């Protein structure tokens, strides 16, 4: 291999970038299931705001391919790429030059995958995943290192190399086959070890329970409404939530992602503040009015500028920060800044007793339906246990489409 020292340097860079990429994909793989099944109440380090939010991306329909998280496909591919780069860098193969070109070719496929996912993220999703973007950047670094570290890199050589995969270099073919094998096996073992397959079966049990519950009557015209289509919805989700409830925060991304995936699904968000200041069902519990005030702020943002969902997302994103402020005035100031609303207009609206009465009326709907906590989800008027899980919502949706 010509200019061995220089090529080794670039191959080392590629190895390091690929190692980091393996770690990034491992995190994203694990995070996919955290979001899908809500197994971790903590905040993701990848969630900055509504725009840069890994939870939203992980909940999208693009996060899986052939039933396997896209992150696992990336992990498996990068593991094989790491193997090829290492045996090339440390000269552990008979034909180092040819192996360097195989590593380059595979790194090119990884870049292609990154470009495809990047385009999907930019055009079909409303949020971006910082860790995904890091993986895309790392794939470019790896590609550059593999390119500069490859020897005799010509089109004719690459064509001959591809032919040799089926003749003299069948170990490369085996390495390629190992990618889907690794992806399926690791995914299966992980889901089995975590009991996620049992949760899939639980979704079926939840459907049976949902169908047996009595139908509640909700005013679906009152609340914060989200529907991507204009047709009559076959599935109407009514969600009761409290803005300082951690579980409600983690329920939002999968529910919203599900709704955005189906144009015939409608979401109606109704606040159920765990505060007696606006929720008579909480009489006897302590309260400072902040939860009620935040609920009012969201509907004021909707009334003033159709930015209710922006305020909703901001409050959940900054839940811990706002909770620690212990001040409604300071919280409203941050909501106004984040949504671009006038602070004076928002404060004036928040003090309007009509708005507080509207929140109280929606909370009463939840109390009349005898909800036991937040978040609580109803589908077509019936209580759906585990309704914050996207897999459960998908199962209900499929049953309604039959």
Secondary structure, 3 states (H helix, E strand, C coil): CCCHHHHHHHHHHHHHHHHHHHHHHHHHHHHHHHHHHCCCCCCCCCCCCCCECHHHHHCCHHHEECCEEHHHHHHHHHHHHHHHHHHHHCCCCCCHHHHHHHHHHHHHHHHHHHHHHHHHHHHHCCCECHHHHHHHHHHHHHHHHHHHHCCCCCHHHHHHHHHHCCCCCHHHHHHHHHHHHHHHHHHHHHHHHHCHHHHHHHHHHHHHHHHHCCCCCCCCCCCEEECCCCCCCCEEEEEEECCCCHHHHHHHHHHHHHHHHCCCEEEEEEECCCCCCCCHHHCCCCCCCHHHHHHHHHHHHHHHHCCHHHHHHHHHHCHHHHHHHCCHHHHHHHHHHHHCCCHHHHHHHHCCHHHHHHHHHHHHHHHHCCCCCCCEEEECCEECCCCCCHHHHHHHHHHHHC
